[in-house]
Amino acid sequence: MFMEGLNLNLLAILSGALLYMVYGGIYYSILLRKKEQSNHPATYAAAVIVAFISSFITGLFVQSAGSAGVIEGALSGLIPGVLISIVYLKNTLFGLINKNAFLIAVGDHLIIFTLMGALHGYLH
């Protein structure tokens, strides 16, 4: 019943996922350039799945808010970024994540969800 009312823009979801992957590749290659890591191919497959899920959720937020345009979309996209950041804050307060990792993760999520929201709003 819930999905029947959804008329999500497939181009926006695909574009948002691609944006997420390109942004993540740039963001983390800059942050991790000094560390030599060899990730398993499953890690990259999981990252692609996360990109599509994140773009889909951002599309839901943008559409649910009725955001049309880059600015409104960006503000709607900021919402899931803030929610995820709150979870990271809680984990940091309990010592599960160090402060440096917290700042990296929060910065990443606030930026990418805002950008995806702007893209979804533009394509809405």
ZITA-V325327 format. One record per pair of residues at least 6 apart in sequence whose C-alpha atoms are under 7 Angstrom apart, sorted by the first residue. I is the first residue (numbers start at 1). J is the second residue. Records with the same first field share a line. If there is no record, write none. Layout:
I: J  J
This chain:
8: 59
9: 124
12: 119  120  123
13: 52  55  56  59
16: 55  116  119
17: 51  52  55
20: 51  112
21: 48  51
55: 116
58: 77  113  116  117
59: 120
61: 76  77
62: 73  76  77  117  120  121
65: 76
67: 73  121
68: 121  122  124
69: 121  122
70: 118  119  121  122
71: 118
72: 121
73: 117  118  120  121
74: 114  115  117  118
75: 114
76: 117
77: 113  114  116  117  118
78: 110  113  114
80: 113
81: 109  110  113
82: 110
85: 106
88: 102
91: 97
92: 98  99  102
